[in-house]
Amino acid sequence: MRTATLLVGDLHTAEDLVQHALEKACRNWARIGIADSPEAYVRRIVANLANDRWRQLNQAPSVPLADDRTRPEPGYGRIEHRDELMRALLRLPMGMRTVLVLRYFDEQSDAEIADALDITAGAVRSQAARGLAKLRAHMHDAARSDGPGADVIHLPFGEAV
């Protein structure tokens, strides 16, 4: 659910996405259940469905409001500028966003992400590096507009901008 929420930016859409992914997984459980990691397989379905949804809409997803219902889980409250980070994340192209969510929020390795998205590990590293650069640039611009004392913003993956 957290992965879906981070990918689409809306709790209700994420619920629909997860339900659809679980329906697909249930229909193919004979094949999925014997796989090494059924959870990774279902996560791949969620990522693919989010990408399909984004392509169908042909627009950036709506940016969630600062509201407790859209927060993925407790523990993210330690992020000082969570709303700015989520807005910046949702502005990224879907491929970059998917790589960053799987790497930093779901803690998957480059190989696992490459397998899930059917791309090379080099493409994963490239998407992650470019996505982080875009996030840093946006967060830096947001910090400058906040005025003095807002020079450093801590990202959830242990990096500061």
Rosetta constraint file for C-alpha pairs under 8 A:
AtomPair CA 1 CA 5 HARMONIC 6.10 0.50
AtomPair CA 1 CA 14 HARMONIC 6.67 0.50
AtomPair CA 1 CA 15 HARMONIC 6.91 0.50
AtomPair CA 1 CA 18 HARMONIC 6.41 0.50
AtomPair CA 1 CA 72 HARMONIC 7.75 0.50
AtomPair CA 2 CA 6 HARMONIC 6.16 0.50
AtomPair CA 2 CA 72 HARMONIC 5.26 0.50
AtomPair CA 2 CA 73 HARMONIC 7.32 0.50
AtomPair CA 3 CA 7 HARMONIC 6.16 0.50
AtomPair CA 3 CA 43 HARMONIC 7.85 0.50
AtomPair CA 3 CA 46 HARMONIC 7.97 0.50
AtomPair CA 3 CA 101 HARMONIC 6.71 0.50
AtomPair CA 3 CA 102 HARMONIC 7.39 0.50
AtomPair CA 3 CA 105 HARMONIC 7.50 0.50
AtomPair CA 3 CA 106 HARMONIC 7.15 0.50
AtomPair CA 4 CA 8 HARMONIC 6.15 0.50
AtomPair CA 4 CA 9 HARMONIC 7.95 0.50
AtomPair CA 4 CA 14 HARMONIC 4.93 0.50
AtomPair CA 4 CA 15 HARMONIC 7.70 0.50
AtomPair CA 4 CA 17 HARMONIC 6.86 0.50
AtomPair CA 4 CA 18 HARMONIC 6.80 0.50
AtomPair CA 4 CA 46 HARMONIC 6.50 0.50
AtomPair CA 4 CA 47 HARMONIC 7.43 0.50
AtomPair CA 4 CA 50 HARMONIC 7.38 0.50
AtomPair CA 5 CA 9 HARMONIC 5.25 0.50
AtomPair CA 5 CA 10 HARMONIC 5.78 0.50
AtomPair CA 5 CA 11 HARMONIC 5.58 0.50
AtomPair CA 5 CA 13 HARMONIC 7.74 0.50
AtomPair CA 5 CA 14 HARMONIC 4.94 0.50
AtomPair CA 5 CA 15 HARMONIC 7.92 0.50
AtomPair CA 5 CA 70 HARMONIC 7.81 0.50
AtomPair CA 5 CA 72 HARMONIC 6.53 0.50
AtomPair CA 6 CA 10 HARMONIC 7.91 0.50
AtomPair CA 6 CA 72 HARMONIC 7.52 0.50
AtomPair CA 6 CA 86 HARMONIC 7.87 0.50
AtomPair CA 6 CA 101 HARMONIC 6.80 0.50
AtomPair CA 7 CA 47 HARMONIC 7.60 0.50
AtomPair CA 7 CA 50 HARMONIC 6.63 0.50
AtomPair CA 7 CA 90 HARMONIC 7.53 0.50
AtomPair CA 7 CA 94 HARMONIC 7.78 0.50
AtomPair CA 7 CA 97 HARMONIC 6.79 0.50
AtomPair CA 7 CA 98 HARMONIC 6.40 0.50
AtomPair CA 7 CA 101 HARMONIC 7.17 0.50
AtomPair CA 8 CA 13 HARMONIC 6.98 0.50
AtomPair CA 8 CA 14 HARMONIC 6.37 0.50
AtomPair CA 8 CA 50 HARMONIC 6.58 0.50
AtomPair CA 8 CA 61 HARMONIC 6.33 0.50
AtomPair CA 8 CA 90 HARMONIC 7.58 0.50
AtomPair CA 9 CA 14 HARMONIC 7.64 0.50
AtomPair CA 9 CA 61 HARMONIC 6.74 0.50
AtomPair CA 9 CA 62 HARMONIC 6.81 0.50
AtomPair CA 9 CA 63 HARMONIC 6.21 0.50
AtomPair CA 9 CA 64 HARMONIC 5.86 0.50
AtomPair CA 9 CA 70 HARMONIC 7.88 0.50
AtomPair CA 9 CA 86 HARMONIC 7.77 0.50
AtomPair CA 9 CA 90 HARMONIC 6.67 0.50
AtomPair CA 10 CA 14 HARMONIC 6.02 0.50
AtomPair CA 10 CA 62 HARMONIC 7.49 0.50
AtomPair CA 10 CA 63 HARMONIC 7.70 0.50
AtomPair CA 10 CA 64 HARMONIC 6.05 0.50
AtomPair CA 10 CA 70 HARMONIC 6.41 0.50
AtomPair CA 11 CA 15 HARMONIC 6.19 0.50
AtomPair CA 11 CA 69 HARMONIC 7.16 0.50
AtomPair CA 11 CA 70 HARMONIC 5.32 0.50
AtomPair CA 12 CA 16 HARMONIC 6.46 0.50
AtomPair CA 13 CA 17 HARMONIC 6.13 0.50
AtomPair CA 14 CA 18 HARMONIC 6.10 0.50
AtomPair CA 15 CA 19 HARMONIC 6.13 0.50
AtomPair CA 16 CA 20 HARMONIC 6.13 0.50
AtomPair CA 17 CA 21 HARMONIC 6.13 0.50
AtomPair CA 17 CA 46 HARMONIC 6.62 0.50
AtomPair CA 17 CA 49 HARMONIC 6.85 0.50
AtomPair CA 17 CA 50 HARMONIC 7.21 0.50
AtomPair CA 18 CA 22 HARMONIC 6.05 0.50
AtomPair CA 18 CA 46 HARMONIC 6.44 0.50
AtomPair CA 19 CA 23 HARMONIC 6.17 0.50
AtomPair CA 20 CA 24 HARMONIC 6.29 0.50
AtomPair CA 21 CA 25 HARMONIC 6.12 0.50
AtomPair CA 21 CA 42 HARMONIC 6.62 0.50
AtomPair CA 21 CA 45 HARMONIC 5.75 0.50
AtomPair CA 21 CA 46 HARMONIC 5.67 0.50
AtomPair CA 21 CA 49 HARMONIC 7.45 0.50
AtomPair CA 22 CA 26 HARMONIC 5.94 0.50
AtomPair CA 22 CA 42 HARMONIC 7.18 0.50
AtomPair CA 23 CA 27 HARMONIC 6.31 0.50
AtomPair CA 24 CA 28 HARMONIC 6.49 0.50
AtomPair CA 25 CA 29 HARMONIC 5.62 0.50
AtomPair CA 25 CA 32 HARMONIC 7.03 0.50
AtomPair CA 25 CA 42 HARMONIC 6.48 0.50
AtomPair CA 25 CA 45 HARMONIC 8.00 0.50
AtomPair CA 28 CA 32 HARMONIC 6.19 0.50
AtomPair CA 29 CA 33 HARMONIC 5.25 0.50
AtomPair CA 30 CA 34 HARMONIC 6.90 0.50
AtomPair CA 31 CA 35 HARMONIC 6.88 0.50
AtomPair CA 32 CA 38 HARMONIC 5.62 0.50
AtomPair CA 32 CA 41 HARMONIC 7.05 0.50
AtomPair CA 33 CA 38 HARMONIC 5.91 0.50
AtomPair CA 34 CA 38 HARMONIC 7.63 0.50
AtomPair CA 37 CA 41 HARMONIC 6.56 0.50
AtomPair CA 38 CA 42 HARMONIC 6.29 0.50
AtomPair CA 39 CA 43 HARMONIC 6.12 0.50
AtomPair CA 40 CA 44 HARMONIC 6.15 0.50
AtomPair CA 40 CA 116 HARMONIC 7.25 0.50
AtomPair CA 41 CA 45 HARMONIC 6.45 0.50
AtomPair CA 41 CA 116 HARMONIC 7.21 0.50
AtomPair CA 42 CA 46 HARMONIC 6.31 0.50
AtomPair CA 43 CA 47 HARMONIC 6.24 0.50
AtomPair CA 43 CA 116 HARMONIC 7.74 0.50
AtomPair CA 44 CA 48 HARMONIC 6.09 0.50
AtomPair CA 44 CA 116 HARMONIC 5.04 0.50
AtomPair CA 44 CA 117 HARMONIC 6.75 0.50
AtomPair CA 45 CA 49 HARMONIC 6.05 0.50
AtomPair CA 46 CA 50 HARMONIC 6.12 0.50
AtomPair CA 47 CA 51 HARMONIC 6.19 0.50
AtomPair CA 47 CA 98 HARMONIC 6.85 0.50
AtomPair CA 47 CA 117 HARMONIC 7.72 0.50
AtomPair CA 48 CA 52 HARMONIC 6.11 0.50
AtomPair CA 48 CA 117 HARMONIC 7.66 0.50
AtomPair CA 49 CA 53 HARMONIC 6.05 0.50
AtomPair CA 50 CA 54 HARMONIC 6.13 0.50
AtomPair CA 51 CA 55 HARMONIC 6.20 0.50
AtomPair CA 51 CA 94 HARMONIC 6.48 0.50
AtomPair CA 51 CA 95 HARMONIC 7.84 0.50
AtomPair CA 52 CA 56 HARMONIC 6.18 0.50
AtomPair CA 53 CA 57 HARMONIC 6.23 0.50
AtomPair CA 54 CA 58 HARMONIC 5.97 0.50
AtomPair CA 54 CA 59 HARMONIC 6.74 0.50
AtomPair CA 54 CA 60 HARMONIC 7.19 0.50
AtomPair CA 54 CA 61 HARMONIC 7.30 0.50
AtomPair CA 54 CA 94 HARMONIC 7.35 0.50
AtomPair CA 55 CA 59 HARMONIC 7.59 0.50
AtomPair CA 60 CA 90 HARMONIC 7.30 0.50
AtomPair CA 60 CA 91 HARMONIC 6.71 0.50
AtomPair CA 61 CA 90 HARMONIC 6.79 0.50
AtomPair CA 62 CA 90 HARMONIC 7.97 0.50
AtomPair CA 63 CA 86 HARMONIC 7.75 0.50
AtomPair CA 63 CA 87 HARMONIC 5.82 0.50
AtomPair CA 63 CA 90 HARMONIC 6.68 0.50
AtomPair CA 64 CA 70 HARMONIC 6.81 0.50
AtomPair CA 64 CA 86 HARMONIC 7.91 0.50
AtomPair CA 64 CA 87 HARMONIC 7.53 0.50
AtomPair CA 65 CA 70 HARMONIC 7.52 0.50
AtomPair CA 65 CA 83 HARMONIC 7.72 0.50
AtomPair CA 66 CA 70 HARMONIC 7.47 0.50
AtomPair CA 66 CA 83 HARMONIC 6.31 0.50
AtomPair CA 67 CA 71 HARMONIC 6.99 0.50
AtomPair CA 71 CA 76 HARMONIC 7.90 0.50
AtomPair CA 72 CA 76 HARMONIC 7.84 0.50
AtomPair CA 76 CA 82 HARMONIC 7.53 0.50
AtomPair CA 76 CA 156 HARMONIC 7.79 0.50
AtomPair CA 77 CA 82 HARMONIC 7.45 0.50
AtomPair CA 79 CA 154 HARMONIC 6.84 0.50
AtomPair CA 79 CA 155 HARMONIC 7.05 0.50
AtomPair CA 79 CA 156 HARMONIC 6.48 0.50
AtomPair CA 80 CA 153 HARMONIC 7.34 0.50
AtomPair CA 80 CA 154 HARMONIC 7.15 0.50
AtomPair CA 81 CA 85 HARMONIC 6.30 0.50
AtomPair CA 81 CA 153 HARMONIC 7.14 0.50
AtomPair CA 81 CA 154 HARMONIC 7.93 0.50
AtomPair CA 82 CA 86 HARMONIC 6.10 0.50
AtomPair CA 83 CA 87 HARMONIC 6.06 0.50
AtomPair CA 84 CA 88 HARMONIC 6.05 0.50
AtomPair CA 84 CA 139 HARMONIC 6.94 0.50
AtomPair CA 84 CA 142 HARMONIC 7.32 0.50
AtomPair CA 85 CA 89 HARMONIC 6.01 0.50
AtomPair CA 85 CA 135 HARMONIC 7.50 0.50
AtomPair CA 85 CA 139 HARMONIC 6.94 0.50
AtomPair CA 85 CA 155 HARMONIC 7.56 0.50
AtomPair CA 86 CA 90 HARMONIC 6.10 0.50
AtomPair CA 87 CA 91 HARMONIC 6.35 0.50
AtomPair CA 88 CA 92 HARMONIC 6.77 0.50
AtomPair CA 88 CA 135 HARMONIC 5.97 0.50
AtomPair CA 88 CA 138 HARMONIC 6.32 0.50
AtomPair CA 88 CA 139 HARMONIC 7.36 0.50
AtomPair CA 89 CA 97 HARMONIC 6.28 0.50
AtomPair CA 89 CA 135 HARMONIC 6.77 0.50
AtomPair CA 90 CA 97 HARMONIC 7.17 0.50
AtomPair CA 92 CA 96 HARMONIC 6.27 0.50
AtomPair CA 92 CA 97 HARMONIC 5.73 0.50
AtomPair CA 92 CA 131 HARMONIC 6.97 0.50
AtomPair CA 92 CA 134 HARMONIC 7.64 0.50
AtomPair CA 93 CA 97 HARMONIC 6.18 0.50
AtomPair CA 94 CA 98 HARMONIC 5.95 0.50
AtomPair CA 95 CA 99 HARMONIC 6.27 0.50
AtomPair CA 95 CA 127 HARMONIC 7.27 0.50
AtomPair CA 96 CA 100 HARMONIC 6.19 0.50
AtomPair CA 96 CA 127 HARMONIC 5.14 0.50
AtomPair CA 96 CA 128 HARMONIC 6.30 0.50
AtomPair CA 96 CA 130 HARMONIC 7.59 0.50
AtomPair CA 96 CA 131 HARMONIC 5.40 0.50
AtomPair CA 97 CA 101 HARMONIC 6.04 0.50
AtomPair CA 97 CA 131 HARMONIC 7.09 0.50
AtomPair CA 98 CA 102 HARMONIC 6.07 0.50
AtomPair CA 99 CA 103 HARMONIC 5.95 0.50
AtomPair CA 99 CA 113 HARMONIC 6.90 0.50
AtomPair CA 99 CA 124 HARMONIC 6.45 0.50
AtomPair CA 99 CA 127 HARMONIC 6.71 0.50
AtomPair CA 99 CA 128 HARMONIC 6.11 0.50
AtomPair CA 100 CA 104 HARMONIC 5.71 0.50
AtomPair CA 100 CA 105 HARMONIC 7.43 0.50
AtomPair CA 100 CA 128 HARMONIC 5.83 0.50
AtomPair CA 100 CA 131 HARMONIC 7.12 0.50
AtomPair CA 100 CA 132 HARMONIC 7.87 0.50
AtomPair CA 101 CA 105 HARMONIC 5.05 0.50
AtomPair CA 101 CA 106 HARMONIC 6.42 0.50
AtomPair CA 102 CA 106 HARMONIC 4.78 0.50
AtomPair CA 102 CA 107 HARMONIC 6.26 0.50
AtomPair CA 102 CA 108 HARMONIC 5.78 0.50
AtomPair CA 102 CA 113 HARMONIC 6.68 0.50
AtomPair CA 103 CA 107 HARMONIC 4.83 0.50
AtomPair CA 103 CA 108 HARMONIC 4.89 0.50
AtomPair CA 103 CA 109 HARMONIC 6.44 0.50
AtomPair CA 103 CA 110 HARMONIC 7.35 0.50
AtomPair CA 103 CA 113 HARMONIC 7.30 0.50
AtomPair CA 104 CA 108 HARMONIC 7.43 0.50
AtomPair CA 104 CA 156 HARMONIC 7.81 0.50
AtomPair CA 104 CA 157 HARMONIC 5.92 0.50
AtomPair CA 105 CA 157 HARMONIC 7.91 0.50
AtomPair CA 108 CA 112 HARMONIC 5.94 0.50
AtomPair CA 108 CA 113 HARMONIC 6.34 0.50
AtomPair CA 109 CA 113 HARMONIC 6.24 0.50
AtomPair CA 110 CA 114 HARMONIC 5.97 0.50
AtomPair CA 110 CA 121 HARMONIC 5.48 0.50
AtomPair CA 110 CA 124 HARMONIC 6.16 0.50
AtomPair CA 110 CA 125 HARMONIC 7.00 0.50
AtomPair CA 111 CA 115 HARMONIC 6.10 0.50
AtomPair CA 111 CA 120 HARMONIC 7.96 0.50
AtomPair CA 111 CA 121 HARMONIC 5.68 0.50
AtomPair CA 112 CA 116 HARMONIC 6.08 0.50
AtomPair CA 113 CA 117 HARMONIC 6.04 0.50
AtomPair CA 113 CA 121 HARMONIC 7.63 0.50
AtomPair CA 113 CA 124 HARMONIC 7.01 0.50
AtomPair CA 114 CA 118 HARMONIC 5.53 0.50
AtomPair CA 114 CA 119 HARMONIC 4.84 0.50
AtomPair CA 114 CA 120 HARMONIC 5.28 0.50
AtomPair CA 114 CA 121 HARMONIC 5.20 0.50
AtomPair CA 114 CA 123 HARMONIC 7.79 0.50
AtomPair CA 114 CA 124 HARMONIC 6.21 0.50
AtomPair CA 115 CA 119 HARMONIC 6.68 0.50
AtomPair CA 115 CA 120 HARMONIC 7.77 0.50
AtomPair CA 119 CA 123 HARMONIC 6.41 0.50
AtomPair CA 119 CA 124 HARMONIC 7.22 0.50
AtomPair CA 120 CA 124 HARMONIC 6.48 0.50
AtomPair CA 121 CA 125 HARMONIC 6.33 0.50
AtomPair CA 122 CA 126 HARMONIC 6.11 0.50
AtomPair CA 123 CA 127 HARMONIC 5.98 0.50
AtomPair CA 124 CA 128 HARMONIC 6.05 0.50
AtomPair CA 125 CA 129 HARMONIC 6.07 0.50
AtomPair CA 126 CA 130 HARMONIC 6.15 0.50
AtomPair CA 127 CA 131 HARMONIC 5.83 0.50
AtomPair CA 128 CA 132 HARMONIC 6.01 0.50
AtomPair CA 129 CA 133 HARMONIC 6.21 0.50
AtomPair CA 130 CA 134 HARMONIC 6.27 0.50
AtomPair CA 131 CA 135 HARMONIC 6.16 0.50
AtomPair CA 132 CA 136 HARMONIC 6.00 0.50
AtomPair CA 133 CA 137 HARMONIC 6.17 0.50
AtomPair CA 134 CA 138 HARMONIC 6.20 0.50
AtomPair CA 135 CA 139 HARMONIC 5.99 0.50
AtomPair CA 136 CA 140 HARMONIC 5.87 0.50
AtomPair CA 136 CA 161 HARMONIC 5.74 0.50
AtomPair CA 137 CA 141 HARMONIC 6.20 0.50
AtomPair CA 138 CA 142 HARMONIC 6.17 0.50
AtomPair CA 139 CA 143 HARMONIC 6.07 0.50
AtomPair CA 139 CA 153 HARMONIC 7.06 0.50
AtomPair CA 139 CA 161 HARMONIC 7.18 0.50
AtomPair CA 140 CA 144 HARMONIC 6.25 0.50
AtomPair CA 140 CA 151 HARMONIC 7.53 0.50
AtomPair CA 140 CA 152 HARMONIC 7.98 0.50
AtomPair CA 140 CA 153 HARMONIC 7.68 0.50
AtomPair CA 140 CA 161 HARMONIC 6.53 0.50
AtomPair CA 141 CA 145 HARMONIC 6.37 0.50
AtomPair CA 142 CA 146 HARMONIC 6.40 0.50
AtomPair CA 143 CA 147 HARMONIC 6.93 0.50
AtomPair CA 143 CA 150 HARMONIC 5.13 0.50
AtomPair CA 143 CA 151 HARMONIC 5.82 0.50
AtomPair CA 143 CA 152 HARMONIC 7.36 0.50
AtomPair CA 143 CA 153 HARMONIC 7.25 0.50
AtomPair CA 144 CA 148 HARMONIC 7.59 0.50
AtomPair CA 144 CA 150 HARMONIC 6.84 0.50
AtomPair CA 144 CA 151 HARMONIC 6.87 0.50
AtomPair CA 146 CA 150 HARMONIC 6.16 0.50
AtomPair CA 152 CA 160 HARMONIC 6.34 0.50
AtomPair CA 152 CA 161 HARMONIC 5.62 0.50
AtomPair CA 153 CA 160 HARMONIC 5.54 0.50
AtomPair CA 153 CA 161 HARMONIC 5.36 0.50
AtomPair CA 154 CA 158 HARMONIC 6.87 0.50
AtomPair CA 154 CA 159 HARMONIC 5.95 0.50
AtomPair CA 154 CA 160 HARMONIC 4.35 0.50
AtomPair CA 154 CA 161 HARMONIC 6.47 0.50
AtomPair CA 155 CA 159 HARMONIC 5.35 0.50
AtomPair CA 155 CA 160 HARMONIC 5.77 0.50
AtomPair CA 155 CA 161 HARMONIC 7.44 0.50
